[in-house]
Amino acid sequence: VEGGGAAVEAMESAASVYGLSSPPTDGISAVKFAPSTNVLLASSWDAKLRLYDAAQNRLLHALDTQAVGLDACFIDNSHGVTGGLDGSVRTYDLNQGSVSTVVGTHAKGVKCVSHCAAHELLFSGGWDACVHAWDTRSGVSKTASLQLPGKVFSLGLSSNRLLVGTSERRLVSYDLRNLKEPEFDRESSLKYQTRCVRVFPDGTGFAVASIEGRVAIEYFDPEKEASRYAFKCHRVENTIFPVNCIAFHPGYGTFATGGGDGLVNIWDGMHKRRLCLLQPFPTSIAALDFNHDGSLLAVASSYTFEEGEKDHPADEIYIRAIADSDVKPKPKPQKA
């Protein structure tokens, strides 16, 4: 993948990024924008679910989650979900502020929650090697339970597909119209533990990030198998950092990665080049999310313990204004 050092076309200006006031007081596990507003959810190890107006830099609510929140997502602009270390899947009426409902449980911690608006299905993935599907059309009720080959580490969703990244480097894909049997269950092309999986906005393929400073780009169509590739990133000389998170731009399908090096890169996967390197953040990038129109990027700067217990900077959530030049694909010039 091209684009390093002086070849990076766009470099951060400090004026385009700001930290949210009243950030979480312990490790940040997720930041997620609402489907069609600039409201941001943040789950964290301080057992609070925070709701921010990201554009106005205002804390709206800090809700008690009763347990450490390992992930969070929106069902719609008014309802949120957390996955708890205690195995709980909780929903929140965000207009009411304080009320949460346990809609179901896993036998172990719930590492991931993600909602598919097209099918009105909520998915929760746990360290119990299960993914549960919940119908969100009227209340929240379980419709399916999927047994996975290992602990669930990450979920990726498109309008028709669910991709699950598990321990032992397994990748399992389901068609949302038929959850009875997986489309495939295969080993990741990366040689080290999976940290994050995300599906392209157009649903044709997916990105996989590993703890060994690599990202793989793969496709669902077996005929596109030859187009898959992997690239190194989030490495500083001989030090290799995990790639903790991936977020796709909703309009262009380019994507951001966040690493244990405190850096965020934006990539054009189609043309295999880096578009943008944001200014360094104080510590590990724990989570990333673009807002609904791709004009804002939320960045959770929160130490993820790559180097064990040590003094580390305070947990912060930054909002970065995104310009078209940061994320628009840049085809390589044609050779004469």
C-alpha positions as CSV (number, residue, x, y, z in Angstrom):
1,V,0.0,0.0,0.0
2,E,1.4,3.4,-1.0
3,G,1.6,6.5,1.1
4,G,4.1,6.9,3.9
5,G,6.1,9.8,5.2
6,A,6.3,12.6,2.7
7,A,3.9,10.8,0.3
8,V,1.0,11.4,2.6
9,E,-1.1,14.0,0.9
10,A,-3.1,15.4,3.8
11,M,-1.8,16.1,7.3
12,E,-3.9,17.1,10.3
13,S,-4.4,20.8,11.2
14,A,-5.0,21.2,15.0
15,A,-8.0,23.5,14.4
16,S,-10.1,20.6,12.9
17,V,-10.1,18.4,15.9
18,Y,-11.4,18.9,19.5
19,G,-11.8,16.8,22.6
20,L,-15.3,16.2,24.1
21,S,-15.9,17.7,27.5
22,S,-16.7,15.2,30.3
23,P,-15.0,12.2,28.8
24,P,-15.3,8.7,30.3
25,T,-13.1,8.1,33.4
26,D,-11.9,4.6,32.6
27,G,-11.1,2.7,29.4
28,I,-13.3,3.5,26.4
29,S,-14.7,0.4,24.7
30,A,-16.8,1.9,21.9
31,V,-17.9,5.2,20.2
32,K,-20.9,5.0,17.9
33,F,-22.8,7.8,16.1
34,A,-26.6,7.7,15.8
35,P,-28.0,6.6,12.4
36,S,-28.9,10.2,11.2
37,T,-27.8,12.7,13.8
38,N,-24.5,13.8,15.4
39,V,-25.3,12.2,18.8
40,L,-22.6,9.9,19.9
41,L,-22.7,7.0,22.3
42,A,-19.6,6.0,24.3
43,S,-19.3,2.8,26.5
44,S,-16.5,2.4,29.0
45,W,-15.0,0.5,31.9
46,D,-16.5,2.9,34.4
47,A,-19.9,1.3,33.9
48,K,-21.4,4.4,32.3
49,L,-23.0,4.9,28.9
50,R,-22.4,8.5,27.8
51,L,-24.5,10.3,25.2
52,Y,-22.9,13.4,23.6
53,D,-24.0,16.0,21.1
54,A,-20.7,15.7,19.2
55,A,-21.2,18.7,17.0
56,Q,-22.0,21.0,19.9
57,N,-19.5,19.4,22.3
58,R,-22.1,18.7,25.0
59,L,-22.6,15.8,27.4
60,L,-26.4,14.9,27.2
61,H,-26.6,12.0,29.6
62,A,-24.3,9.7,31.6
63,L,-26.4,6.5,32.2
64,D,-25.5,3.8,34.7
65,T,-25.0,0.5,32.8
66,Q,-24.8,-1.7,36.0
67,A,-21.8,-3.4,34.5
68,V,-18.7,-2.6,32.5
69,G,-19.8,-1.8,28.9
70,L,-17.7,-3.7,26.4
71,D,-19.6,-2.3,23.4
72,A,-22.5,0.0,22.5
73,C,-24.7,0.7,19.4
74,F,-27.9,2.5,18.4
75,I,-31.1,0.8,17.4
76,D,-32.5,4.1,16.1
77,N,-31.8,7.7,17.0
78,S,-33.7,7.3,20.3
79,H,-32.7,3.8,21.5
80,G,-29.3,2.4,22.5
81,V,-27.8,-0.9,23.5
82,T,-24.8,-2.0,25.6
83,G,-23.1,-5.4,25.8
84,G,-21.9,-6.0,29.4
85,L,-19.0,-7.7,31.0
86,D,-21.6,-9.4,33.1
87,G,-23.2,-11.0,30.0
88,S,-26.1,-8.6,29.9
89,V,-27.6,-7.1,26.7
90,R,-29.3,-3.8,27.8
91,T,-31.4,-1.4,25.9
92,Y,-31.9,2.3,26.8
93,D,-34.6,4.8,25.9
94,L,-32.2,7.7,25.3
95,N,-35.0,10.3,25.5
96,Q,-35.9,9.1,29.0
97,G,-32.4,9.3,30.2
98,S,-32.2,6.9,33.1
99,V,-34.2,3.7,32.3
100,S,-32.4,0.5,31.0
101,T,-33.9,-2.9,30.3
102,V,-32.1,-6.2,30.3
103,V,-33.4,-7.9,27.1
104,G,-31.2,-11.0,27.3
105,T,-28.0,-12.5,28.5
106,H,-24.9,-14.4,27.4
107,A,-23.1,-16.9,29.6
108,K,-20.0,-14.7,29.5
109,G,-19.2,-11.1,28.6
110,V,-20.9,-9.5,25.6
111,K,-18.0,-8.3,23.5
112,C,-20.0,-6.9,20.6
113,V,-23.4,-5.4,19.8
114,S,-24.5,-4.2,16.3
115,H,-27.8,-3.3,14.7
116,C,-28.9,-3.9,11.1
117,A,-31.6,-1.4,10.2
118,A,-32.5,-3.1,6.9
119,H,-33.6,-6.3,8.7
120,E,-34.4,-4.6,12.1
121,L,-32.2,-7.1,13.8
122,L,-29.8,-6.5,16.8
123,F,-26.8,-8.9,17.1
124,S,-24.9,-9.6,20.3
125,G,-21.7,-11.6,20.3
126,G,-20.1,-13.0,23.4
127,W,-17.1,-14.7,24.9
128,D,-19.4,-17.7,25.3
129,A,-18.9,-18.4,21.6
130,C,-22.5,-17.4,20.8
131,V,-24.2,-14.7,18.6
132,H,-27.8,-14.0,19.5
133,A,-30.1,-12.2,17.0
134,W,-32.8,-10.0,18.4
135,D,-35.9,-8.7,16.6
136,T,-36.2,-4.9,17.3
137,R,-39.5,-4.3,15.5
138,S,-41.7,-4.4,18.6
139,G,-39.7,-4.4,21.8
140,V,-36.6,-6.7,21.6
141,S,-37.0,-10.4,21.4
142,K,-34.6,-13.2,20.5
143,T,-35.1,-14.8,17.1
144,A,-31.9,-16.9,16.7
145,S,-28.8,-18.2,18.5
146,L,-25.7,-19.0,16.5
147,Q,-23.0,-21.2,17.8
148,L,-19.5,-20.0,16.8
149,P,-16.1,-21.8,16.7
150,G,-14.7,-19.6,19.4
151,K,-15.0,-16.4,21.5
152,V,-16.6,-13.6,19.5
153,F,-14.1,-10.7,19.2
154,S,-15.8,-8.6,16.5
155,L,-19.0,-8.3,14.4
156,G,-19.3,-6.7,10.9
157,L,-22.6,-5.9,9.4
158,S,-24.0,-4.8,6.0
159,S,-27.6,-4.7,4.8
160,N,-27.5,-8.5,4.0
161,R,-24.5,-10.0,5.8
162,L,-23.2,-10.7,9.2
163,L,-19.4,-11.3,9.6
164,V,-18.1,-12.7,12.9
165,G,-14.4,-12.7,13.8
166,T,-13.6,-15.2,16.6
167,S,-10.7,-16.6,18.5
168,E,-8.5,-19.0,16.7
169,R,-8.6,-16.6,13.8
170,R,-11.9,-17.8,12.4
171,L,-14.1,-15.7,10.2
172,V,-17.7,-16.8,9.9
173,S,-20.2,-15.2,7.4
174,Y,-24.0,-15.4,7.5
175,D,-26.6,-14.3,5.0
176,L,-29.1,-12.3,7.1
177,R,-32.0,-13.9,5.2
178,N,-30.9,-17.3,6.3
179,L,-29.2,-17.5,9.6
180,K,-29.5,-21.3,9.9
181,E,-26.2,-22.1,8.1
182,P,-23.1,-19.9,7.6
183,E,-22.0,-19.0,4.1
184,F,-18.5,-19.8,5.1
185,D,-16.4,-20.6,8.2
186,R,-12.7,-20.1,7.3
187,E,-9.4,-19.0,8.8
188,S,-8.3,-15.4,8.5
189,S,-5.5,-14.8,6.0
190,L,-3.7,-12.9,8.8
191,K,-1.4,-15.1,11.0
192,Y,-2.2,-13.4,14.3
193,Q,-5.2,-12.8,16.5
194,T,-8.1,-10.9,15.0
195,R,-8.9,-7.6,16.6
196,C,-11.6,-6.1,14.3
197,V,-13.8,-7.0,11.3
198,R,-15.9,-4.6,9.3
199,V,-17.9,-5.1,6.1
200,F,-17.6,-2.7,3.1
201,P,-20.6,-0.3,2.9
202,D,-21.5,-1.9,-0.4
203,G,-21.4,-5.4,1.2
204,T,-19.1,-6.9,-1.4
205,G,-16.1,-7.5,0.9
206,F,-14.6,-6.8,4.3
207,A,-11.5,-5.7,6.2
208,V,-9.9,-7.7,9.0
209,A,-7.4,-6.1,11.5
210,S,-4.9,-8.1,13.6
211,I,-2.8,-7.5,16.7
212,E,0.3,-7.7,14.4
213,G,0.0,-4.4,12.7
214,R,-1.8,-5.7,9.5
215,V,-5.1,-5.3,7.7
216,A,-6.5,-7.7,5.2
217,I,-9.0,-6.8,2.4
218,E,-11.1,-9.8,1.4
219,Y,-14.2,-10.5,-0.7
220,F,-17.4,-12.6,-0.2
221,D,-17.5,-13.7,-3.8
222,P,-15.2,-16.7,-4.3
223,E,-14.4,-15.5,-7.8
224,K,-12.8,-12.4,-6.3
225,E,-10.5,-14.4,-4.2
226,A,-7.5,-13.4,-6.3
227,S,-8.2,-9.7,-5.5
228,R,-7.6,-10.1,-1.7
229,Y,-4.5,-8.6,-0.2
230,A,-3.0,-7.5,3.1
231,F,-0.8,-4.6,4.2
232,K,1.3,-3.6,7.1
233,C,0.4,-0.5,9.2
234,H,0.7,0.9,12.7
235,R,4.4,0.1,13.0
236,V,7.1,2.4,14.2
237,E,10.6,1.1,13.2
238,N,10.8,-2.3,14.9
239,T,7.8,-1.9,17.1
240,I,4.6,-3.5,15.9
241,F,1.2,-2.3,17.3
242,P,-2.2,-3.9,17.2
243,V,-4.7,-2.4,14.8
244,N,-7.6,-2.0,17.2
245,C,-10.4,-0.6,15.1
246,I,-11.6,0.0,11.5
247,A,-14.3,2.4,10.4
248,F,-15.6,2.8,6.8
249,H,-16.6,6.1,5.4
250,P,-20.4,5.8,4.6
251,G,-20.1,7.6,1.3
252,Y,-16.8,6.7,-0.3
253,G,-16.1,3.3,1.2
254,T,-12.6,4.4,2.2
255,F,-11.7,3.5,5.7
256,A,-9.9,4.6,8.9
257,T,-7.7,2.4,11.1
258,G,-6.7,3.1,14.7
259,G,-3.7,1.5,16.3
260,G,-1.9,1.0,19.6
261,D,0.6,3.6,18.3
262,G,-2.0,6.4,18.9
263,L,-2.3,7.0,15.2
264,V,-5.3,7.1,12.8
265,N,-4.7,6.5,9.1
266,I,-7.3,6.8,6.3
267,W,-6.9,4.4,3.4
268,D,-8.2,3.9,-0.1
269,G,-8.5,0.1,-0.2
270,M,-9.6,0.0,-3.8
271,H,-6.4,1.8,-5.0
272,K,-4.2,0.5,-2.3
273,R,-3.0,3.8,-0.9
274,R,-3.0,5.9,2.2
275,L,-5.0,9.1,1.9
276,C,-4.4,10.8,5.2
277,L,-2.5,10.5,8.5
278,L,-4.1,12.3,11.4
279,Q,-2.0,14.1,14.0
280,P,-0.8,11.7,16.8
281,F,-3.2,11.2,19.7
282,P,-2.1,10.8,23.3
283,T,-2.4,7.1,23.6
284,S,-3.9,3.9,21.9
285,I,-6.8,4.3,19.6
286,A,-9.5,2.1,21.1
287,A,-12.5,2.9,18.9
288,L,-13.4,4.9,15.8
289,D,-16.7,5.8,14.0
290,F,-17.8,8.1,11.2
291,N,-21.1,9.9,11.5
292,H,-24.0,9.3,9.2
293,D,-22.7,11.6,6.4
294,G,-19.0,11.1,6.9
295,S,-18.3,14.7,7.9
296,L,-17.1,13.8,11.4
297,L,-14.9,11.1,12.8
298,A,-15.0,10.1,16.5
299,V,-11.7,8.9,17.9
300,A,-11.4,7.2,21.3
301,S,-7.9,7.8,22.7
302,S,-7.8,5.3,25.5
303,Y,-4.8,3.0,26.5
304,T,-5.5,-0.6,25.6
305,F,-2.8,-2.2,27.7
306,E,-0.5,-3.4,24.9
307,E,2.4,-2.8,27.4
308,G,0.7,-3.9,30.6
309,E,-0.1,-1.8,33.6
310,K,1.7,1.6,33.4
311,D,0.9,5.3,33.8
312,H,-1.0,6.5,30.8
313,P,-2.8,9.6,29.5
314,A,-6.4,10.2,30.5
315,D,-9.1,8.7,28.4
316,E,-10.4,11.2,25.8
317,I,-12.9,11.3,22.8
318,Y,-11.8,13.5,20.0
319,I,-14.0,14.7,17.1
320,R,-12.2,15.3,13.8
321,A,-13.9,17.3,11.1
322,I,-13.5,15.3,7.8
323,A,-12.9,17.1,4.5
324,D,-13.6,15.5,1.2
325,S,-9.8,15.5,0.5
326,D,-9.3,13.3,3.6
327,V,-11.5,10.4,2.4
328,K,-12.2,10.7,-1.4
329,P,-10.6,7.8,-3.3
330,K,-7.5,8.8,-5.4
331,P,-6.9,6.5,-8.4
332,K,-3.3,6.1,-9.3
333,P,-2.4,8.1,-12.4
334,Q,-2.4,6.1,-15.6
335,K,1.0,5.4,-17.0
336,A,1.6,7.0,-20.4
